[in-house]
């Protein structure tokens, strides 16, 4: 593997909304003889890229990952690690190794780089019916995957690259997103009895949500949630007239269908609830000899790639350092990922050969 090339990929800023520059860089540097480049405009200024070895424009087996990263951009660095050293996610290094840090190192430029290397290996072995699909906008709502599904055909199999510790994902949680607006009545804060604070309603709502009993799923475990974009613009000496926030659920097979009803049921009168949809929990192809499988609580482009008959998720790196300043990937993990990608490709093709 050409690690200098990987560092160039990492050194090209592609935070969400800026990933077109990486797409254009890859268009210049990735294609090889025998591979066709397909450019696909998402419609928001970003760009999807497909490398096609099938010669048809619609390969049966597609390796797929995303080019965008969460902000801020963090430059890559190379660090030598020793056997027994504690790694940023708490793992212990099993050998002397090389650690590459920086934004996107494991989410998901490491997947991009290893999948590309797997494609080169498969080409050398004489395989042709495969492609590498690089998508925009995964971190902000899978806009690239949605646009690809809108305009393009699928295939028999898509392998989505995400940081899974080189394990296949057996099942993943769904997502549901809502904007909540709680209404209050402003008044002078010295006389709170003459008003109604939307901030107090927010606290009551959160406490009710914490008390909400949701069933644990035997496969995916508990349903979790997080609050973001919290806003109450009142001065400190005025009771809040309105509190607005987003709430994001990671749902399971046991809760996905009724989570919205449960949410609405704990809202006080006058609350405005806007639903933004999300993805349902899914089972995935995960039966490959020699590759461990586990569940995942994070989202991916996989649910949005609707026209692929079979889906799998696998890739190097730890989700525990993705989106953090400690994001990293080991060279040994990338080499293992190349072997895994090839093994998944050959397993699926053998399973489905006529």
Buried (B, 14 or more C-beta within 10 A) or exposed (E): BEEEBBBEBBEBBBBBBBBBEBBBBBBEEBBEEEBBEBEBEBEBEBBBBBBBBBEEEBBBBBBBBBBBBBBEBBEBEEEEBEEEBEBBBEBEBEEEBBBBBBBBBBBBBBBBBBBBBBBBBBBEEEBBBBBBBBBBBBBBBBBBBBBBBEEBEBBBBBBBBBBBBBBBBBBBBBBBBBBBBBBBEBBEBEEEEEBBBBBBBBEEBBEEBEEBEBEEBEBBBBBEBEBEEEEBEBEEEBBBBBBBBBBBBBBBBBBBEEBBEBBEEBBEEEBEEEEEEBBBBBEBBBEBEEBEBEBBEBBBBBBBBEEBEBBBBBBBBBBBBBBBEBBBBBBBBBBBBBBBBBBBBBBBBEEEEE
